[in-house]
């Protein structure tokens, strides 16, 4: 299966749900404009739709992208098999 980015999400304040936006900019501190960007251990978070859909069934309700505080919602990659510092190529973007 081809890897896809389904949604990109940010929150401007910590403790708030991330909301989908049209695009994000990644830099050395994480996602520009996101409250969790900075020089620490969790600059960018990813969540696969595979996990997202599984939780929707468990919760018995539809979820919105960003509700898990993920910056990037993906499809077609088994994220729990990846490692810190792995790089992903999606289309023409590394």
C-alpha positions in Angstrom: 0.0 0.0 0.0 1.2 3.5 -0.8 1.9 5.8 2.1 -0.5 8.8 2.3 -0.9 11.8 4.5 -4.6 12.1 5.4 -4.5 15.1 7.6 -2.0 17.6 9.2 -3.0 19.2 12.5 -1.8 21.8 15.0 -2.8 23.3 18.3 -1.7 26.8 19.2 -2.0 26.2 22.9 -1.0 23.2 25.0 -3.9 21.3 26.4 -6.2 21.9 23.5 -7.2 19.5 20.7 -5.2 19.9 17.5 -7.2 21.0 14.5 -6.7 20.1 10.8 -5.0 22.8 8.7 -4.2 23.0 5.0 -0.4 22.5 5.4 2.3 22.4 8.0 6.0 23.4 7.9 8.5 21.1 9.6 11.7 22.6 11.0 14.3 21.6 13.5 11.9 22.3 16.4 9.0 20.3 15.0 5.9 21.7 13.4 6.0 25.5 13.1 3.1 27.2 15.0 2.3 24.1 17.0 2.3 24.4 20.8 4.5 21.3 21.2 7.3 22.4 19.0 10.6 23.0 20.8 13.9 21.4 21.7 12.6 18.4 23.5 11.6 14.7 22.9 8.2 15.1 21.2 8.3 17.6 18.4 6.2 15.8 15.8 3.6 13.0 16.4 2.1 10.7 13.8 -0.9 8.4 14.0 -2.0 5.9 11.4 -5.7 5.8 10.3 -5.5 2.1 11.0 -5.2 2.8 14.8 -7.6 5.7 14.5 -10.4 3.6 13.0 -9.8 0.8 15.6 -10.4 3.3 18.4 -13.5 4.7 16.7 -15.0 1.2 16.9 -14.0 0.9 20.6 -15.3 4.4 21.5 -18.5 3.9 19.5 -18.2 7.3 17.9 -16.5 9.1 15.0 -13.3 10.9 15.8 -11.9 14.1 14.3 -8.4 14.2 12.9 -6.1 15.8 15.5 -8.2 14.5 18.4 -5.3 12.2 19.5 -2.9 15.2 19.4 -1.3 13.9 16.3 0.4 16.3 13.9 0.3 14.0 10.9 -2.4 11.4 10.3 -1.1 8.7 7.9 -2.4 5.7 6.0 -0.4 2.8 4.7 2.5 2.7 7.2 2.8 0.5 10.3 4.0 3.2 12.6 4.7 0.9 15.6 7.3 -0.8 13.4 9.3 2.4 12.9 12.1 3.9 15.0 13.2 7.3 16.2 15.1 9.1 13.4 13.5 7.0 10.6 12.8 9.0 7.5 9.7 8.7 5.3 9.3 9.5 1.7 5.8 10.5 0.7 5.4 11.6 -2.9 8.3 14.0 -3.6 8.7 14.9 0.1 11.3 13.4 2.5 
